[in-house]
């Protein structure tokens, strides 16, 4: 992967706040046990140890938009599928979905949930580092990226941290090459990240965007974050 230069636009105080929040997130994910379940929009999903779980607002707000925006007959790519929630919701709308992840644990967990929802005929599972194994083009690409720019200390943290935003840069740069004519991207971004940085990348790589949904949640202890779901379309 290419190396991209990143300089935080948030203050040192805000950077330290995000580091403390990252510790909260990492500790929470480490506590997930085999067989644990959660509900998203009324549907039940298995959670799996070592796999990012939809326990925060970013996953929920993205799910709401995916359920509304995915259309029957569309081809959909879910990058970093995790436990498979976004892929499953798109498939339930009648889309044909490719669900990818770099983590073998995540793909195994997603496969369990896809089987649980009886959607094996509508969702293909594929191991891929971003677009490394993606050959086709799609009507819709879904992405819930890692938000914070820190170094991942283990495999699980790769779902929530992205050192110097290398993954985010690679995604925004390459995604348009995998969109059909009039295709679009739906992705979520959080104020627990560097809020302005996504805007910089959209300008750099020439996308137009609109906010489809936004919502704040107070997690206590001074952690109030806003999540925004964007629709991105290439300008060229």
NORURHU-V112418 format. One record per backbone hydrogen bond with DSSP energy under -0.5 kcal/mol. CO is the residue of the C=O (numbers start at 1). NH is the residue of the N-H. If there is no record, write none. Layout:
BEGIN
co nh
CO NH
CO NH
END
This chain:
BEGIN
co nh
2 4
11 15
12 16
13 17
14 18
15 19
16 20
17 21
18 22
19 23
20 24
21 25
22 26
23 27
24 28
25 29
26 30
27 31
28 31
29 32
33 36
36 47
38 45
40 43
43 40
45 38
47 35
48 51
53 55
56 59
56 60
57 61
58 62
59 63
60 64
61 65
62 66
63 67
64 68
65 69
66 70
71 74
74 76
74 96
75 139
75 140
76 98
77 79
77 142
78 81
78 100
79 144
81 84
84 88
85 89
86 90
87 91
88 92
89 93
90 93
90 95
91 94
94 73
95 97
96 76
97 99
97 124
98 78
98 100
99 126
100 81
101 128
103 107
104 108
105 109
106 110
107 111
108 112
109 113
110 114
111 115
112 116
113 117
114 119
115 118
119 122
119 123
122 97
124 99
126 101
126 128
128 130
129 132
131 134
133 135
138 180
139 184
140 77
141 186
142 79
143 145
143 188
148 162
149 164
154 158
155 158
156 159
157 160
157 161
160 147
160 148
162 165
163 166
165 169
166 170
167 171
168 172
169 173
170 174
171 175
174 177
175 178
176 179
178 138
180 183
184 141
185 232
186 143
187 230
188 145
189 228
190 193
193 195
194 197
194 198
196 200
197 201
198 202
199 203
200 204
201 205
202 207
203 206
206 235
208 233
210 212
210 231
213 229
215 227
217 219
217 225
220 223
222 224
223 219
223 225
225 217
226 191
227 215
228 189
228 230
229 212
229 213
230 187
230 232
231 210
232 185
233 208
END
